Amino acid sequence: MLVNFTMQDKFAQAHLLQVMAHLLQVPVVTATVPVDRTCQYNEGSFPHFKGLADSITVMNGINAPKVVECFDSDGHKYRQLAKSGNDDLRQDAVGISSIFLFILCLLDKSNGKTSVIRIGPVGVMEQFFGLVNTFLQNHRDTWKRRLGVRTYKVVPFTPSAGVLEWVDGTLPLGEYLIGSTRNGGAHGRYGMGDWTFMKCREHMSNASIICEKDKRKAFQQVCGSFRPVMHYFFRERFLQPADWFEKRLAYTRSVAASSMVGYIVGLGDRHSMNILIDQATAEVVHIDLGVAFEQGLMLKTPERVPFRLTRDIIDGMGVTGVEGVFRRCCEKTVSVMRTNKEALLTIIEVFIHDPLYKWALSPLKALQRQKESDDDLETSLEGTEGEYEGNKDAARALMRVKQKLDGYEGGEMRSVHGQVQQLIQDAIDPERLCLMFPGWGAWL
């Protein structure tokens, strides 16, 4: 029996080693691997995971995400954001990224060619390219403007942990404007004599406990003491006039497309650190898509603007501001989405029955989004148990998306031009901005 057991043990060990050898041929989860319709992924047909760098970078944030670097068998390096905590990354992967991708397909229908972008979740880009190819010949206006929405890969491992693609060459908008310490950046370099961001936030926080009239007065005072400086981004990085003009145009178009798409899906929590800017193309990339379908209205301080269109955002567009290029690109984007609203609503209807997507914002998540300090969070958790209504919340979200795609704003149906006009007006309205959570930085 002893010899028989030993033979079985050796056989099991050899089988285990054989299985593990195949596991070594795992691709990098955030890399793009071409899809083989025959499913024959032989050794050497794609680069596989080789190892990790010796060090990591710990980022700021509630859950302190880590930036890791991994290498593939071809020697390429991939930066990834390893994230864990109370945010469910499956919602980013299953929900918003898929919707953004679908809208991107509709916009690429106008472009006449396939855009080079980063897509989430894994494999979705390849699966949707066939659909994109059927939309390549129409809507010449959006093709000329190269409208699109930049997205990224999200790979959930568990309900509370996963890996996100690090979009290379980008910089958080807030880091450029105010620096990682929130007292420097472009405002520190060019805003000589202006208030610091933290002084502005303190002033607005003190005003938050008084009446709305005083909030408006405090907001006007902050805006008068904190001048926009976003136009310096283009002057610093693009020295040739033609290059400067091209990149500023790309920035304006990118902001327009992402703002309209974000509004349709009710994307919230658009503070300056959740918007990246590509330092080579000047296009914006929205990250942290966990607050969607107007869940921002459920925050302790409700978000009252449809998208972020603050003074610094507008300052980067040049002297015409929201007029001209920005407004026309908004109208073209809304027009494409309205034309394809039935298909878009069908995509969202699928999510109603998706058990992975939570349509309501949990009390804990809402508190974390707008906490001033750790003490605030601990003292506010009492009595935060709420009832999740599941499909009822989903049905309400679907109804609101349908209203937006129909042009229903302010209690009446509007044309594309009228709807865009209303949205821009709401986004820059000081009466709405002064009521935003101070950490959102409505003056920035």
N, C-alpha and C positions, 0 to 999 in steps of 0.2 A: 504493500500500500504506500510505503514511504517513497519508493522509486516512482510509482505511478503518479503520486501527488507532485513530485518534483518535475516530471515531464509536462504535466498539465500547467504547472506554474511557469515553466520556461516558454511553453507555447503561448500562454496568455501574455507574458511579458513581450515576446516577439511581435505578437499581434498589436499590442498597445504601441510599441515603437513604430510599427508600420503606419498605424493610424495617425500618430503624432507627426510623422514625417510629412503626411499630406497637409496637416494643419499649418505647417511652416509656409505653405504657398498661399497665404491669406493676403489679399490686396489691402492697401492702405484704405481705411474706411472712408476718408474724405477725398480720395483720388477719383478721377474719372476713368473708368475702365470701359472700353467699347463693348457693347452687347453683341454676343455671338448667337445668332438665331439657332444654331445647331447645338448650343450649350457645350461645345467642346473647348474647354479652357485648359489646354495642355500646358505642361511646365515650360516656362520661357515665353509664353504668348502674352504675358502681361507682367509688369513689375510687382513684386510682392513685398510685404512688410519685412524689414530687416532688423530694426532696433530703435531705441529711443535715445535722445540726448541725455547727458549726465545731469543737467540742471533744468529747473522749471522757473517760471515767473508767476508770482502771485498777484493777481489783479485786484483793484479796488472793487467794492461791491458788497452787497448783503451776504452773499454766499462765498465770497473770495474765490472766484474761478481761477484755474491754473492754465497757463499757456505752456504747452509741451511741444517738443519737436520730434518727429519721427522720420526715419529714413527708409527708402525702398531699395530694392535690389539693384536699381539702376543708378543709385547715388543721389537721387533727388531728395530734397528736404521739404517736409510738410509741417506747417505750424497749425496746431489745433487748440481749441479752447475746451478743456475738460471742466464740466460744470455739474454741480450737484446742489441739492437744497430743496426748497419748496416749490420751485417752478417745474412743471411737467413738460419736459422737452418733447414728448410725443405730440403735444398740441402744436408746437412750432412745425414739426415734421408733417403731421397728418393734416393739419388745418391750413394755416395761413400760407405756408410755402407752396402747397398744392394750388391754392386759389391764385396766388401771385403768379405761379407758373402758367396757369390756364389763361389769365389775363395777358401775360406776356405773349402767349401763343396768338391771341387775338391781335395784339399790337404788332407782332411780327408778320401777321397777315398783311399788315399795311406796309411793312418795311421792304418787302420784296427780296429779303435775304435772311439767313439765320444769324442771329447775334451771338457773339462769343461771351457767355455769361457763366456765373456759378449758380447751380440749381440745387435745391434740396427737396425731398430727401434723396438718399442714394439711389441712383439709377433712373430717376424721374426724367432727367434731361433726355436720355436716350429714348425712353418710352414715348415721350411727347414730340420728338423731332418729326416723326411721321405725320403727326397732326399739324405741326407747324408748317410742314411742306405743302399742305393743302391750302394754306392761307397766304401764300407768298405773293400773289399777283394783284391783290385788291388794295384799295385805300392808299393811293399814291401819296397823298399829303403826309400821312404819318411815316411812310417810308422815307420821304425826303428829310423829315425831321429826326429820324433815328430814335423814335420814342421807345422806351422799354423800362423795365423795373429790374434792378440788380437784386439777386437773391443768393443764398448760400446753402450749403448742405448741413442738415441736422441729422445726427445718428443717435437716437435714444437707445440706451442699454437697459435701463430700468425706469420705472415711473418718475424717479427723482434724480437720475444721473444720465449723462451721455456726453457725446463729443460733437462740437460744432466746427465747421470749417473756418479757419482764420483767413479772412479776405486780405491777401497780401497787398501792400502798397497803399493801405488806407489809414486814415487818422480820424479819431472821433472829433466831431465838429467842436465839441466843448473843449477838447484838449488844445485845439488850435486857437480857439478864441480866448480861453481863460487859463489854460495850462492845467496840469494834473493837480496843482495845489489850489486852483480856483482864484489865484491872486496874480497870475502872470499872463502868458500867452500873448496874442496879438493885442488884446486890450491893455496889457501891461506895457507893451512896446510903443503903441501908438496913441493910447488914451491918456496922455499926460494930463494930470490934474483931475481926471475923472474918478468917480467912486470905484472901489473894487467890487467884484461880483458878490463877495460875502457881505459887504456893507449894504449893497442893494437888497440882498436877501434878508438881512436883519431888519432893514427898514420896512420891507413888505411883510415880514413876519409880525412885526409890532403892529402894523396896520390891519392885520387879519383879525384882530380881536375887536375892532371897531366897526362902525357902520360902512355900508358900501360906498357912500359918498366920499368918506375919508380914504377908502381904499383907492378910489379913482384919483384923488388928489395925490396920494402917496406914489401911485404908479407914474403919474405925470412928472413928479419930482425926480423919481429914479431915472426915467427916460431922459430928462434934461441933464442929468449928471453922469450918463453912461452912453456915450456915442457909439454907433455901430462901426465896425472896422473890417467886416468880411471882405470888402473889395481889395484889401491888401494881400489876401491869399493869392490872387491872380497876379498882382504886381510883383510879388516875391518869387513866384515859381515859374512864371511864363513871361520871359523878358522880351521876346519878339512880338511885335504888334499883332501879326496874323495869328500866332499861337495863343496869345492872350485873348483875342476875340473868339477864337474857336472854342477854347476851354470854358470861357464864360458862357457861351451859347450852350455848350453841352451841359453845364451845371444848371442853367435855367430850365432847359428841357427836362433834365432828370428830376429836378424838384417838382416840376409841373406834373409829370407822369406819376411819380410816386405819391404825390399829394392826393391826386384824384383816385388812384387805386386804393390808397390807405383810407380815404374817406368812405368809399363804397363798402369796404369790409370792416369799417368802424375801428381802425387801428388807433390805439391810444398809447399813453406813456411815451410820447415823443419828446423827451427832454434831450438836451444837446449831446449827451454821451451815448444815446441810442441811435444816433445818426452818424454814419461814417462818411468821409469824403475821400475819393480816390485821388491821390496826389499826382497821378499821371494823366488821368482823363477828366478830373474835376466832377465826376458823377457821384451822386450820393447813394449810400447803401443803408437801408434800415435794418437794424438788428433788434433782438429781444422782442419778439412778436407775440408775447404771452397775453397782452391786454388787447382783445379784439372784439368785434361785433358790439361796439359801444359799451364794453365793460368799464371803460373809463368813467362813465356816468355813475357807477356804483362805488367809486372811491370816496374816501372820507371828504375830500375836497373835489367835487365833480369837475371833470374836464369839459369845458364849455365851448371849445374851439374845434372845428372839424379836422384840422391838421396844423402842423407847425409852420407858420408863416410870420415869424417875428422879424424885428427890424434888421438883425444881422443877416438872416436868410435873404431878405429883400435887398439888402445892401450889396450882396454878391452879384445881383442881376444887372447892376449898372444903373444909369440915370433913368431908364424907362420903368424900373421897378416891376410892378405886377402887370403893367400894361404891355402891349406888343407881344413879344415872344412868349412870355409866361402864360398870358391869358389865352392866346391861340392854341398853345400846346395843351392846356387844360381842356379846352373845348373839343379838340380832336380826340383826346383820350376818352373823355366822357361819351362822345359820339360813338366811338368804336364799342365801348362797353354797352351802351344802350342798344346798338344794333344787334349785339349778341347776348342780350339779357336772358333769353330763355335758356340758352346753353349754360350760362353762368349760374342761373338759379338752380338748374338741374344738378350742377356740381355741389352746391351748398345743401340741397335737399338730401344728398347722400350722407352728409355729415350729421344730419338729424338722428340717424340710426347708428352713428359711430360711437361705440362705448368709450373710446379713448378721449373724445373731445368733451371738455367741460365748458358749457356755454355761459355759466354764471361765475363771477369772480368770488372766490372764497374769502371770508372775513380776514383770515390770516394774511393771504396774499395782498388784499387791499391795504392792510395796515403796513405791510412791508414796503409797498410801493411809495408811500408818503410818510414814512416815519422820520422824525427829525433826529432822534437818537435812540439808542438801545433801551433806555429807560422808558421812552414813550411807547415802545412796542410792548414791553413787559406789562406796563400798567394798563394797556388798552385791550389785552387779550381776554379779559373777563367778560363773559356774556357774548362771545363772538360766534357761538354756534349758530349757523344758519341752515335753512332747509334748501336743498338743491332740488329744483323742480324738473331737471332733466329735459325731456322733449318739449315741455312748455316753454322753457327758455330758448330752446332751439327754434321753435316755431315763431316766437317773437322776433328773434334775430333774422330769420328768413323773411318775415314780413317787412322788416325795416329795410333790408337790402333791396327787396322788390320795390319799395317806395322810392328809394334813392335812384334805382335804375329807371323808374318811370318818370323821374323828375319832380317828385312830390316834395316840396320844400316850403316851410312856413305856412302850411295849411292850404297850399294851392299847387296846381300843376304848372311847371315851368318849362320853357324851351331850354335847349342846351346852353345857349348864351345866358339866359336868365338864371339858370341853376348855378353856373360857374360864377356869375356876378354875385349871387347871394353867398356862396361859399367863401369867396375871397373877402367879401365884406365882413362876414362873421369871423374869419380867421384873423383879421387885423383890427377888429373892433376893440378899442381900449376898455369898454365896459365889460367885455368878456375876459380879456387878458388880465385885468386887475384882480379878477376873482380866482385865477388859477393858483394852484399850490406853489408857494414861494420857491421850492426846490426845482420846479419846472423851468424857472428862469424866463418868464414872459417878456422881460425887457432885453433879453440876450438875442 
